[in-house]
Structure formats: structure tokens, C-alpha cells
């Protein structure tokens, strides 16, 4: 009998669904605070996000189903033994993260963050001109589930031109007007009024947004990062904001998390910060989608059928 370790806080109805999908398995529920390295080493199947060091060297693990889209920590040599299957939760976070990114975009375009500062200062003051999505060229960098969800929303709100950027060539999704490859990014950056980044954390995306790329952006551009903090070096972002290379930025992720209390990021007036919460299970739909993916994959695994959301160990993306 195989042991399925579930590193999630689930309701009873969720547990019944997973157990029905793999009736011949022993299920162990160990959310954070209960999970131990010993439990992790004893499981053939793990669902969740266990510390990578706790499963390193496991001779029993057959399959790890992540509750996240990011698989960075598990791709390092020595963590997963050869042959171990790795699947992620791509598709579970599209609504939550894209809505968060859209809220950041609109907040910055309408200067609501500035008015919040005025409110705290008890100051009645006009912050000046604002901008509109209906006049904006929107660049979506990372055209997976989250990126496409964001693109659909800005199109629905009237953005006249949405450009999508992805790694590999393919058909242009209906949610974007133009599709470009990463190699074309520097060509289209100067045209963007809004840059929405949802790049994953891979070797190719570390410090992806260089000083040279910020210099290519419009002085009135807004940059929103809901992907990985490692894509932007802290000092590079600060300099771009201070020097007026871009108008404003919103980040749900940072190069160092948590951002230290003494960091100058906190005091940068044209920067909006949230604490890596866009996809942090605050929207109940995320958990429902993670359970849906896991349930389908459990049934497929024991039926000998292909799993969905299999991660490519070379790229770190869903295949």
C-alpha cells in the first residue's frame, strides 16, 4: 500500500475526493506545522510544498505533486532521484494572481497609492494627471495561465493593444493582439505603457530586467511584477524609479523576501509593495483548483495514464 502525504490544510470534503481517487492508498495529512522530515521520507507520493531538503535522497518517493506553479527548489541536483515524477499546479493561480496584478496596475495608473499616502498624512491634495487602460499598450511578459488571464482582463477593459511575450513560437492566443518571442522583448519594450511580468524563477530569468531594459522603457511606463523577485535586481529597480526611467512600479515579489525593514524600497513613493500574497491561498478558488488538479492526477497515476502539468526539469516550466 502506497502512502500519500498531503502537505495542505484541507476540508473533509477535499479529503474524501482525494481518497476516492486513490482508494488503495494510505493518506497522511500533514499541513505546515505538522509535517516532519520523517513523514516526508516515508511517502511514495507527496502533495504540497515540502522543504526540498526533507525529500532529498528519498528512496521511496515516486511522484511530487506541487501546490504551486513554481518548481524552482525541486529542480536542483540531488533533490529528486532519477525517475521521480514532478507535476505542478499550473492553472490554479490564473484568476487570483492576474486580478491582483490588475488591481496593482489600476492603482498605479490612477495614483490611488499616492492618495492613500495623503490620507495617512491627513492631507487634501491633488496628485495630478492619471492614465487609462483604454489608451495603453500593455506588454505581458510570460504568457502562461496567469499572463493570459491578465491579458483577457485588460482587453475586456478596453486596452487597444496587448502584446504577449513567450519563450517558444506558437499560435497567437485570442487574448493578445501580437505575439513576440523573448528575443523580441527589447524591440517592444519602448512601446509599452504597462509591463506586466509573470516570469517563473529559472536560470534564464535571474536579473532578466537589466538596467539596459529599464532604460528602454517609456518614462511614463508602469512596471508590475507578480512572477519572481529574482527577475529584478533591487538596486536596478530603485534606480529606475528614482531616475524617472519609469513612472511607477508594483511588486508582489522581491529579490529578498521578506524585504528587510531598513530597505529603501519601503520609502520609495512611486513603488507599491504587497508581500508575495497574490497567490497565497487567500482566494478560496485556488485551493479548489489545486484539489481538482490533484484529484485528476491521482486517478491518472493509478490508471497508468499521462499526468497533467508535468514539469520539464530542464526549463522549470510545465511541458
C-alpha positions as CSV (number, residue, x, y, z in Angstrom):
1,X,0.0,0.0,0.0
2,X,1.4,3.3,-1.1
3,X,1.4,6.3,1.3
4,X,0.1,9.7,0.0
5,X,1.4,12.5,2.1
6,X,-0.8,15.7,1.8
7,X,1.0,18.8,2.9
8,X,-2.1,21.0,2.7
9,X,-4.8,22.2,5.1
10,X,-8.0,20.6,3.6
11,X,-11.6,20.4,4.4
12,X,-13.2,16.9,4.9
13,X,-14.9,17.1,1.5
14,X,-11.5,17.6,-0.1
15,X,-10.0,14.7,1.7
16,X,-12.9,12.4,0.6
17,X,-12.3,13.4,-3.0
18,X,-8.6,12.6,-2.9
19,X,-9.2,9.3,-1.1
20,X,-11.8,8.3,-3.6
21,X,-9.3,8.9,-6.4
22,X,-6.8,6.5,-4.8
23,X,-8.8,4.1,-2.7
24,X,-6.0,1.6,-2.2
25,X,-3.6,4.2,-0.7
26,X,-2.9,5.3,2.9
27,X,-3.4,9.0,3.2
28,X,-1.4,11.1,5.8
29,X,-2.5,14.7,6.2
30,X,0.4,16.9,7.5
31,X,0.0,20.6,6.9
32,X,2.8,23.0,7.8
33,X,3.5,22.7,11.5
34,X,2.7,19.0,11.4
35,X,4.9,17.9,8.6
36,X,8.2,16.4,9.6
37,X,11.2,15.2,7.6
38,X,10.5,11.7,8.8
39,X,6.9,11.8,7.3
40,X,8.3,13.2,4.1
41,X,10.8,10.4,3.7
42,X,8.2,7.7,4.3
43,X,5.8,8.7,1.4
44,X,5.7,7.4,-2.1
45,X,3.5,10.3,-3.2
46,X,3.6,13.9,-1.8
47,X,1.1,16.6,-2.5
48,X,2.0,20.1,-1.4
49,X,5.2,22.0,-1.0
50,X,7.6,20.2,1.4
51,X,11.0,21.6,2.2
52,X,13.3,20.4,-0.6
53,X,15.9,19.3,1.9
54,X,13.4,17.0,3.6
55,X,12.9,14.9,0.5
56,X,16.5,14.9,-0.8
57,X,17.8,11.4,-1.0
58,X,14.4,9.8,-0.6
59,X,14.4,6.3,-2.0
60,X,10.6,5.9,-1.7
61,X,9.3,9.0,-3.4
62,X,7.8,8.3,-6.8
63,X,5.8,11.5,-7.5
64,X,5.7,15.0,-6.1
65,X,2.5,17.0,-6.9
66,X,3.2,20.6,-6.1
67,X,0.6,23.0,-4.9
68,X,2.4,25.9,-6.7
69,X,3.3,26.7,-10.3
70,X,6.9,27.3,-9.3
71,X,9.2,24.3,-9.0
72,X,12.5,26.1,-8.5
73,X,13.5,24.4,-5.3
74,X,13.0,20.9,-6.6
75,X,15.0,21.2,-9.8
76,X,18.4,21.3,-8.1
77,X,20.6,18.3,-8.4
78,X,20.3,15.8,-5.5
79,X,16.7,16.7,-4.5
80,X,14.6,14.4,-6.6
81,X,16.0,11.0,-7.5
82,X,16.1,10.0,-11.2
83,X,12.7,8.8,-12.3
84,X,10.7,10.8,-9.8
85,X,7.7,12.5,-11.4
86,X,7.2,16.2,-10.8
87,X,3.9,18.0,-11.5
88,X,2.9,21.5,-10.6
89,X,-0.4,23.4,-10.1
90,X,-0.4,25.5,-13.3
91,X,-3.9,26.6,-13.9
92,X,-4.8,27.1,-10.2
93,X,-3.5,30.6,-9.8
94,X,-4.6,32.4,-13.0
95,X,-7.6,34.2,-11.5
96,X,-6.0,35.2,-8.2
97,X,-2.6,36.5,-9.5
98,X,-4.0,38.2,-12.6
99,X,-6.7,40.0,-10.6
100,X,-4.0,41.1,-8.1
101,X,-1.8,42.3,-10.9
102,X,-4.7,44.2,-12.5
103,X,-5.5,45.8,-9.1
104,X,-1.9,47.0,-8.9
105,X,-2.0,48.3,-12.4
106,X,-5.1,50.3,-11.9
107,X,-3.9,51.6,-8.5
108,X,-0.7,52.9,-10.1
109,X,-2.5,54.3,-13.2
110,X,-5.0,56.3,-11.1
111,X,-2.4,57.1,-8.3
112,X,-4.5,55.6,-5.6
113,X,-1.4,54.6,-3.7
114,X,-0.5,58.3,-3.6
115,X,-3.9,59.3,-2.3
116,X,-3.6,56.6,0.4
117,X,-0.4,58.3,1.5
118,X,-2.2,61.6,1.6
119,X,-5.0,60.1,3.6
120,X,-2.5,58.9,6.2
121,X,-0.9,62.3,6.3
122,X,-4.4,64.0,6.7
123,X,-3.7,66.0,3.5
124,X,-6.4,67.0,1.0
125,X,-4.3,67.3,-2.2
126,X,-4.5,66.7,-6.0
127,X,-1.9,64.2,-7.2
128,X,-2.2,65.4,-10.8
129,X,-2.8,63.6,-14.2
130,X,-3.6,59.9,-14.4
131,X,-3.7,57.4,-17.3
132,X,-6.2,55.0,-18.8
133,X,-6.1,51.4,-19.9
134,X,-8.2,52.4,-22.9
135,X,-5.1,54.4,-24.2
136,X,-2.4,51.9,-23.2
137,X,-0.2,49.4,-24.9
138,X,0.1,46.5,-22.5
139,X,3.0,44.2,-22.6
140,X,2.5,40.8,-20.9
141,X,5.8,39.0,-20.3
142,X,5.1,35.4,-19.6
143,X,2.1,34.1,-21.4
144,X,1.1,31.2,-19.3
145,X,-2.2,30.8,-17.4
146,X,-1.7,33.9,-15.3
147,X,-0.4,36.0,-18.2
148,X,-3.3,35.1,-20.5
149,X,-5.8,35.7,-17.7
150,X,-4.4,39.2,-17.2
151,X,-4.4,39.8,-20.9
152,X,-8.1,38.9,-21.2
153,X,-9.0,41.3,-18.4
154,X,-7.1,44.3,-19.8
155,X,-8.6,43.6,-23.2
156,X,-12.1,43.5,-21.7
157,X,-11.4,46.9,-20.0
158,X,-10.5,48.4,-23.4
159,X,-6.8,48.1,-23.8
160,X,-6.3,48.8,-27.5
161,X,-3.1,46.8,-27.9
162,X,-1.9,43.9,-25.9
163,X,1.5,42.3,-26.7
164,X,2.3,38.9,-25.3
165,X,5.9,37.6,-24.8
166,X,6.7,33.9,-24.5
167,X,9.8,31.7,-24.9
168,X,8.7,29.5,-27.8
169,X,6.9,30.2,-31.0
170,X,3.3,29.1,-31.3
171,X,-0.2,30.3,-32.2
172,X,-1.2,33.7,-31.1
173,X,-3.8,33.4,-28.3
174,X,-7.1,35.3,-28.8
175,X,-6.3,37.4,-25.7
176,X,-3.4,39.2,-27.3
177,X,-3.1,41.3,-30.4
178,X,0.6,40.4,-31.1
179,X,2.8,37.6,-30.0
180,X,6.5,38.0,-29.6
181,X,9.4,35.8,-28.5
182,X,11.7,36.7,-25.6
183,X,14.3,37.6,-28.2
184,X,12.0,40.4,-29.4
185,X,11.5,41.9,-26.0
186,X,13.9,44.8,-26.4
187,X,12.2,45.8,-29.6
188,X,8.7,46.1,-28.0
189,X,9.7,47.4,-24.5
190,X,9.8,51.1,-25.7
191,X,6.2,50.8,-27.0
192,X,4.7,49.6,-23.7
193,X,2.7,51.8,-21.3
194,X,2.3,48.9,-18.9
195,X,4.7,45.9,-18.4
196,X,3.2,43.0,-16.5
197,X,5.7,40.3,-15.7
198,X,4.9,36.8,-14.6
199,X,8.1,35.1,-15.4
200,X,9.0,31.9,-13.4
201,X,12.2,31.6,-11.5
202,X,14.8,29.9,-13.7
203,X,18.4,30.4,-14.6
204,X,17.4,32.3,-17.6
205,X,15.2,34.8,-15.8
206,X,17.5,35.8,-13.0
207,X,18.0,39.6,-13.2
208,X,16.1,39.5,-16.5
209,X,15.2,43.2,-16.3
210,X,18.6,44.8,-16.6
211,X,19.5,48.5,-16.4
212,X,19.6,48.5,-20.1
213,X,16.0,47.1,-20.3
214,X,14.6,49.7,-17.9
215,X,16.4,52.4,-20.0
216,X,14.4,51.2,-23.0
217,X,11.0,51.7,-21.2
218,X,8.9,54.8,-21.5
219,X,9.4,57.4,-18.7
220,X,5.6,57.1,-18.2
221,X,5.5,53.3,-18.1
222,X,4.3,51.2,-15.2
223,X,6.0,48.0,-14.3
224,X,4.2,45.3,-12.4
225,X,5.9,42.1,-11.2
226,X,3.8,39.2,-9.9
227,X,6.2,36.5,-11.1
228,X,9.5,36.1,-9.3
229,X,11.5,38.7,-7.5
230,X,14.8,37.3,-8.8
231,X,13.8,38.7,-12.2
232,X,14.7,42.2,-11.0
233,X,17.8,43.3,-9.0
234,X,16.6,45.5,-6.2
235,X,19.1,48.4,-6.8
236,X,18.3,48.3,-10.6
237,X,14.6,48.8,-9.8
238,X,15.2,51.5,-7.3
239,X,17.5,53.4,-9.7
240,X,14.9,53.2,-12.5
241,X,12.2,54.6,-10.2
242,X,14.4,57.3,-8.7
243,X,15.8,58.4,-12.1
244,X,12.4,58.6,-13.7
245,X,13.2,55.8,-16.2
246,X,9.7,54.6,-15.4
247,X,6.7,56.3,-13.8
248,X,5.9,53.7,-11.1
249,X,6.1,50.0,-10.2
250,X,4.1,47.5,-8.3
251,X,5.8,44.3,-6.9
252,X,4.2,41.4,-5.2
253,X,7.7,39.7,-5.2
254,X,11.2,40.9,-4.3
255,X,14.7,39.8,-4.8
256,X,15.0,39.3,-1.0
257,X,11.9,38.1,0.9
258,X,10.8,39.3,3.3
259,X,12.0,42.8,2.3
260,X,14.2,44.0,5.3
261,X,12.6,46.7,7.4
262,X,15.5,49.0,6.6
263,X,15.3,48.6,2.8
264,X,14.8,51.8,0.9
265,X,12.1,50.0,-1.2
266,X,9.6,50.7,1.6
267,X,10.1,54.5,1.3
268,X,10.0,54.8,-2.5
269,X,6.9,56.9,-3.2
270,X,6.3,55.6,-6.7
271,X,6.5,51.9,-5.6
272,X,3.6,49.8,-4.5
273,X,4.5,46.7,-2.5
274,X,2.5,43.6,-1.4
275,X,4.0,40.8,0.5
276,X,4.0,37.8,-2.0
277,X,0.3,37.3,-1.3
278,X,-1.2,37.3,-4.8
279,X,-1.5,33.5,-5.0
280,X,-1.2,32.7,-1.3
281,X,-4.5,30.7,-0.9
282,X,-6.3,33.9,0.1
283,X,-8.7,33.4,-2.7
284,X,-10.6,30.2,-1.9
285,X,-10.8,29.3,-5.6
286,X,-7.0,28.5,-5.5
287,X,-7.4,25.6,-3.1
288,X,-10.4,24.2,-5.1
289,X,-8.3,24.3,-8.3
290,X,-5.3,22.6,-6.6
291,X,-7.6,19.8,-5.3
292,X,-9.1,19.4,-8.8
293,X,-5.7,19.0,-10.4
294,X,-4.5,16.6,-7.7
295,X,-7.7,14.5,-7.9
296,X,-7.3,14.2,-11.7
297,X,-3.7,13.3,-11.4
298,X,-4.2,10.7,-8.7
299,X,-6.7,8.9,-10.9
300,X,-4.4,9.2,-13.9
301,X,-1.4,7.9,-11.9
302,X,-3.0,4.7,-10.8
303,X,-4.7,4.2,-14.2
304,X,-1.3,4.4,-15.9
305,X,-2.4,7.4,-17.8
306,X,-0.4,10.6,-18.5
307,X,-0.3,13.2,-15.8
308,X,-1.2,16.8,-16.4
309,X,1.2,19.7,-15.5
310,X,4.4,17.6,-15.8
311,X,7.4,19.8,-15.2
312,X,10.3,19.9,-17.6
313,X,13.4,19.5,-15.4
314,X,15.5,21.5,-17.9
315,X,13.3,24.6,-18.2
316,X,11.4,24.5,-14.9
317,X,8.2,25.1,-16.8
318,X,5.2,22.9,-17.4
319,X,6.0,20.8,-20.5
